[in-house]
Amino acid sequence: MDTDSDFSASTSTPTPPGRPRKRLNPTLGKARNMLRDALSDARLQPRGTASSPPPLLLVACSGGPDSLALAEAASFFARRGDYRVGAVVVDHALQPGSAEVAAEAALKLRRMGLDPVQVRTVTVPASGMGPEAAARTVRYAALDAAVEETAADAVLLGHTLDDQAEQVLLGLARGSGTRSLAGMRPVRGKYLRPLLALRRSETEEICSSEDLDPWFDPSNADPAFARSRVRAEVLPFLEDKLGPGIAEALFRSSRILANDADYLDAVSADTFARLRTPQGRAGDTQGADPNTILLPEAPLRELAPAVRQRVLALAAVELGGAQPSYERLRSVEALLRRIGSAGPVELVGKVSVYRQVRTNPVPQGPSGYGNLVFRKKSST
């Protein structure tokens, strides 16, 4: 058993008698270290306790190099008995032969010793959100179902540094804010992305060294998809014109922006909790109308714009609305200048925002003059 805490210089786990020990590929050792650190950061301690089994990890695997490399790294911890490691292969049924690709991926995972290994076939709806977003929605629904069915402690996702760089560029192209430019979170609930600092070429190296024969999704080279164009054209162009290291620079920017976004989000959440006033019902000092939130104008004006816009967005989301766009938030902020219309400003999710005037009390409540009123429209 390998007890070395740094796998990059260690050898593989023992092989059967009479067979030579295979020297550990340094990049695979690097991936193991990344996974170990991610699990430690997520407080998923190995081996469990005397009264409970080791934590169960599920690798979300497409059969591509990134997720296969992650599965290979995770299988080491399963062999040591530190964790139970299974996998979920989601077949989106979007391409001819997808069922065969999924079955082959599942076979490779079982040969690694992963258990349980599930193949889940999903139907991607033809919705207005676009094929990539629709596929992502049903994929995570399938993974959530697998977590519930197996009582898994975590799902491991194989996103790499290159994926993060592409995400940042796409956010820039959309004119997104700090949170979007921070890219994908290393941890989101039970979902962990332990390989975000690993290059895609390194996952391919791991697959080559371990004879894993990964599947390469043809849609990744389809110029119909924006992410594919960023991968095949935009990033190589930037590397050519600005020099090597663009992907790493974008990754570093995402980490810096993630710290900034986390701080601003925390400050904004505290500020929203301090300022918000659920509108009381007339004659009822105990109850509150869940469809109305008041935010006092004067304190809002004093806030830094980065915090104020987040507070306004939190009010909309609290009432069940969608995250407002930058343009909609600017329209809400314009109400604070008390010039022109008092609203309402309509937000996605049937939430309206207006400035309360003296002659128009809040419905079913006392006057809200001096406040911005966020109100969720009734669905009836």
Secondary structure, DSSP 8 states (H G I E B T S, - for coil): ----S-GGGS--S---TTS------HHHHHHHHHHHHHHHHTT--TT-BTTB---EEEEE--SSHHHHHHHHHHHHHHHHTS-EEEEEEEE---STTHHHHHHHHHHHHHHTT--SEEEEE------TT-HHHHHHHHHHHHHHHHHHHHT-SEEE----HHHHHHHHHHHHHHT--HHHHT-S-SEETTEE-TTTTS-HHHHHHHHHHTT------GGGG-TTSHHHHIIIIIHHHHHHHH-S-HHHHHHHHHHHHHHHHHHHHHHHHHHHHHH-EE---TT-SS---TTEEEEEHHHHHHS-HHHHHHHHHHHHHHTT-----HHHHHHHHHHTTT-S----EEETTTEEEEE--TTS--TTSS--TTEEEEEE----
